[in-house]
Amino acid sequence: MENLFIYICIIFVASILQTSTGFGFSIMATPFLLMLFKPQEAIQINIILSLIISSALIMKIKKDIDKNLLKKLVLGSIAGIPFGGLIYLSIDISTFKIIISIILLLLTLMLIFNVRFKTTTARDYIVGGISGLLTISIGMPGPPLLIYFAGTKTVKEKTRATTLAFYLFIYFISLVSQMLFTGTDLSIWRSSLYAIPAVFIGLILGQVLFKHLNQKVFGVFTYILLGCTGIFLLIDSIFSR
């Protein structure tokens, strides 16, 4: 019962972050879900609930989607998916979490110190590829997108909408791929079902929060989210080995 309460709280807060930023669900939920569930269960629960969130929001914000960028992200992710699948099937999850946490912390420092870069077609494809790899391997496509959009000063409306549209594709492909290669379990879908009320309450509150986030606050929030996730992943990975 205690674990169920903690689980619902994690999903509730992560849903608020996802709705208000476009990134928060997988970045916050996955590390904490890995403390409550086996890696495969945690990743699939995250993907299922993220698909529900993206589906619920996409029609409301579709006008803000950068369709040209979305196309390049999707095509890039297709190249990254096979490599993510190999990681999912073979690499030690603790080792991979340490690598990801270090990358997150380094890139967060880059953004804090105002490192900026321009969008290019090649970078669009690369970011999509890395996101595809991370989605199928650990269920976290958000970090490379978050860093890229923050570094290029993309407005928050386009950031949120384009990210959610991309999630619809990459999460669906990743879930199907994982189910084909490693299967799924009834407990995964049961746990996802329990969390749906918390998801929709979080969606409502997140929409309210989004309206009150100006671009500067949005940027600060991004750095905090990335930094805290990186620190947590690093500590959790070291002590779980």
C-alpha positions as CSV (number, residue, x, y, z in Angstrom):
1,M,0.0,0.0,0.0
2,E,2.9,2.4,0.8
3,N,4.6,1.6,-2.5
4,L,1.3,2.2,-4.3
5,F,0.9,5.7,-2.7
6,I,4.5,6.6,-3.6
7,Y,3.9,5.4,-7.1
8,I,0.7,7.5,-7.6
9,C,2.5,10.5,-6.2
10,I,5.4,10.1,-8.7
11,I,3.0,9.8,-11.6
12,F,0.9,12.8,-10.4
13,V,3.9,15.1,-10.1
14,A,5.5,13.8,-13.4
15,S,2.2,14.4,-15.2
16,I,2.1,18.0,-14.1
17,L,5.7,18.5,-15.3
18,Q,4.9,16.8,-18.6
19,T,1.9,19.0,-19.3
20,S,3.6,22.3,-18.3
21,T,7.0,21.6,-20.0
22,G,6.6,18.9,-22.5
23,F,9.4,16.9,-21.0
24,G,8.9,16.2,-17.3
25,F,7.2,12.8,-17.2
26,S,9.9,10.5,-18.4
27,I,12.7,12.5,-16.9
28,M,11.2,12.5,-13.5
29,A,9.2,9.3,-13.5
30,T,11.7,6.8,-14.9
31,P,14.4,7.1,-12.2
32,F,11.9,6.8,-9.4
33,L,10.0,4.0,-11.0
34,L,13.2,2.1,-11.3
35,M,13.2,2.1,-7.5
36,L,9.8,0.5,-7.3
37,F,9.8,-1.9,-10.3
38,K,12.1,-4.1,-12.3
39,P,13.7,-2.2,-15.2
40,Q,11.5,-3.7,-17.9
41,E,8.4,-2.9,-15.9
42,A,9.4,0.6,-15.0
43,I,10.3,1.5,-18.6
44,Q,7.0,0.0,-20.1
45,I,4.8,1.7,-17.5
46,N,6.5,5.0,-18.3
47,I,6.0,4.5,-22.0
48,I,2.3,3.5,-21.6
49,L,1.5,6.5,-19.5
50,S,3.5,8.9,-21.6
51,L,1.5,7.7,-24.7
52,I,-1.8,8.4,-22.8
53,I,-0.6,11.9,-21.9
54,S,0.6,12.8,-25.4
55,S,-2.6,11.5,-26.9
56,A,-4.7,13.5,-24.5
57,L,-2.9,16.8,-25.3
58,I,-1.9,16.6,-28.9
59,M,-5.2,17.9,-30.4
60,K,-5.2,20.9,-28.1
61,I,-1.7,22.1,-29.0
62,K,-1.2,20.8,-32.6
63,K,-1.2,24.3,-34.0
64,D,2.2,25.0,-32.3
65,I,3.9,21.9,-33.8
66,D,7.0,22.6,-36.0
67,K,6.1,20.0,-38.6
68,N,9.4,20.3,-40.5
69,L,11.4,19.7,-37.3
70,L,9.1,16.9,-36.3
71,K,9.7,15.1,-39.5
72,K,13.5,15.2,-39.1
73,L,13.3,14.1,-35.5
74,V,11.2,11.1,-36.5
75,L,13.5,10.1,-39.3
76,G,16.5,10.5,-37.0
77,S,14.9,8.4,-34.3
78,I,14.4,5.5,-36.7
79,A,18.1,5.2,-37.0
80,G,18.6,5.3,-33.3
81,I,16.0,2.7,-32.4
82,P,18.0,-0.5,-33.3
83,F,21.0,0.7,-31.2
84,G,18.6,1.4,-28.3
85,G,17.2,-2.1,-28.7
86,L,20.7,-3.6,-28.3
87,I,21.3,-1.6,-25.2
88,Y,17.9,-2.6,-23.8
89,L,18.7,-6.3,-24.4
90,S,22.3,-6.4,-23.3
91,I,23.8,-3.5,-21.3
92,D,23.7,-3.4,-17.5
93,I,21.1,-0.9,-16.5
94,S,23.1,0.6,-13.7
95,T,26.1,1.2,-15.9
96,F,24.0,2.9,-18.5
97,K,22.3,5.1,-15.9
98,I,25.7,6.3,-14.7
99,I,26.6,7.2,-18.3
100,I,23.3,9.1,-18.8
101,S,23.6,10.9,-15.5
102,I,27.1,12.2,-16.2
103,I,26.0,13.4,-19.7
104,L,23.0,15.1,-18.2
105,L,25.1,16.9,-15.6
106,L,27.7,18.0,-18.1
107,L,25.1,19.4,-20.5
108,T,23.2,21.1,-17.7
109,L,26.4,23.0,-16.8
110,M,26.8,24.0,-20.5
111,L,23.3,25.5,-20.5
112,I,23.7,27.2,-17.1
113,F,26.8,28.9,-18.5
114,N,24.8,30.0,-21.5
115,V,26.3,27.8,-24.1
116,R,24.2,28.3,-27.2
117,F,24.1,26.7,-30.7
118,K,22.1,27.0,-33.9
119,T,19.7,24.6,-35.3
120,T,20.9,22.7,-38.3
121,T,19.4,19.8,-40.3
122,A,22.2,17.5,-39.2
123,R,21.7,18.3,-35.6
124,D,17.9,17.8,-35.9
125,Y,18.5,14.3,-37.2
126,I,21.2,13.6,-34.5
127,V,18.9,14.7,-31.7
128,G,16.1,12.5,-33.0
129,G,18.5,9.6,-33.3
130,I,19.7,10.0,-29.7
131,S,16.1,10.3,-28.5
132,G,15.1,7.2,-30.3
133,L,18.0,5.3,-28.7
134,L,17.2,6.5,-25.2
135,T,13.4,5.8,-25.6
136,I,13.7,2.1,-26.4
137,S,16.6,1.5,-24.0
138,I,15.5,3.4,-20.8
139,G,12.2,5.1,-21.8
140,M,13.7,8.6,-21.6
141,P,13.6,10.5,-24.9
142,G,13.4,13.9,-23.2
143,P,17.0,14.9,-22.2
144,P,18.4,15.4,-25.7
145,L,15.3,17.3,-26.9
146,L,15.2,19.4,-23.7
147,I,18.9,20.3,-24.1
148,Y,18.6,21.0,-27.8
149,F,15.5,23.2,-27.5
150,A,16.9,25.1,-24.5
151,G,20.3,25.6,-26.3
152,T,18.6,27.0,-29.4
153,K,16.2,29.2,-27.3
154,T,13.1,27.6,-28.9
155,V,9.9,29.2,-27.6
156,K,8.1,27.1,-25.0
157,E,4.9,26.6,-27.0
158,K,6.8,25.1,-30.0
159,T,9.0,23.1,-27.6
160,R,6.1,21.5,-25.8
161,A,4.0,20.8,-28.9
162,T,6.7,19.4,-31.1
163,T,8.0,17.2,-28.3
164,L,4.6,15.7,-27.5
165,A,4.0,15.0,-31.2
166,F,7.4,13.3,-31.4
167,Y,6.5,11.3,-28.3
168,L,3.4,9.8,-29.9
169,F,5.6,8.2,-32.6
170,I,8.6,7.2,-30.6
171,Y,6.8,5.8,-27.6
172,F,4.5,3.8,-29.7
173,I,7.3,2.3,-31.7
174,S,9.4,1.6,-28.6
175,L,6.5,-0.1,-26.8
176,V,5.7,-2.4,-29.7
177,S,9.4,-3.2,-30.1
178,Q,9.9,-4.1,-26.5
179,M,6.7,-6.2,-26.4
180,L,7.9,-8.1,-29.5
181,F,11.5,-8.8,-28.2
182,T,11.0,-9.2,-24.5
183,G,7.2,-9.4,-24.0
184,T,5.1,-7.7,-21.4
185,D,3.2,-8.6,-18.2
186,L,-0.3,-8.1,-16.9
187,S,1.1,-6.4,-13.8
188,I,2.5,-3.6,-16.0
189,W,-0.8,-2.8,-17.6
190,R,-2.6,-3.1,-14.2
191,S,-0.1,-0.6,-12.6
192,S,-0.6,1.7,-15.6
193,L,-4.4,1.5,-15.1
194,Y,-4.1,2.4,-11.4
195,A,-2.2,5.6,-12.3
196,I,-4.6,7.0,-15.0
197,P,-6.7,9.1,-12.5
198,A,-3.5,10.7,-11.2
199,V,-2.4,11.4,-14.8
200,F,-5.5,13.3,-15.8
201,I,-5.6,15.4,-12.6
202,G,-1.9,16.2,-13.3
203,L,-2.8,17.2,-16.9
204,I,-5.4,19.7,-15.7
205,L,-3.0,21.3,-13.1
206,G,-0.1,21.3,-15.6
207,Q,-2.2,23.2,-18.1
208,V,-2.8,25.9,-15.5
209,L,0.9,26.0,-14.6
210,F,1.9,26.3,-18.3
211,K,-0.1,29.5,-18.7
212,H,1.9,31.2,-15.9
213,L,5.4,30.1,-17.0
214,N,7.2,32.9,-18.9
215,Q,10.2,32.0,-21.1
216,K,12.8,32.9,-18.5
217,V,11.2,30.8,-15.7
218,F,10.7,28.0,-18.2
219,G,14.5,28.0,-18.9
220,V,15.4,28.0,-15.2
221,F,12.9,25.2,-14.6
222,T,14.6,23.2,-17.4
223,Y,18.0,23.5,-15.8
224,I,16.7,22.4,-12.4
225,L,14.9,19.4,-13.9
226,L,18.0,18.3,-15.8
227,G,20.4,18.8,-13.0
228,C,18.3,17.1,-10.3
229,T,17.6,14.1,-12.6
230,G,21.3,13.7,-13.4
231,I,22.3,13.9,-9.7
232,F,19.5,11.4,-8.7
233,L,20.4,9.0,-11.4
234,L,24.1,9.1,-10.5
235,I,23.5,8.5,-6.8
236,D,20.9,5.8,-7.4
237,S,23.1,4.0,-9.9
238,I,26.2,4.0,-7.6
239,F,24.3,2.7,-4.6
240,S,22.3,0.1,-6.5
241,R,25.4,-1.7,-8.0
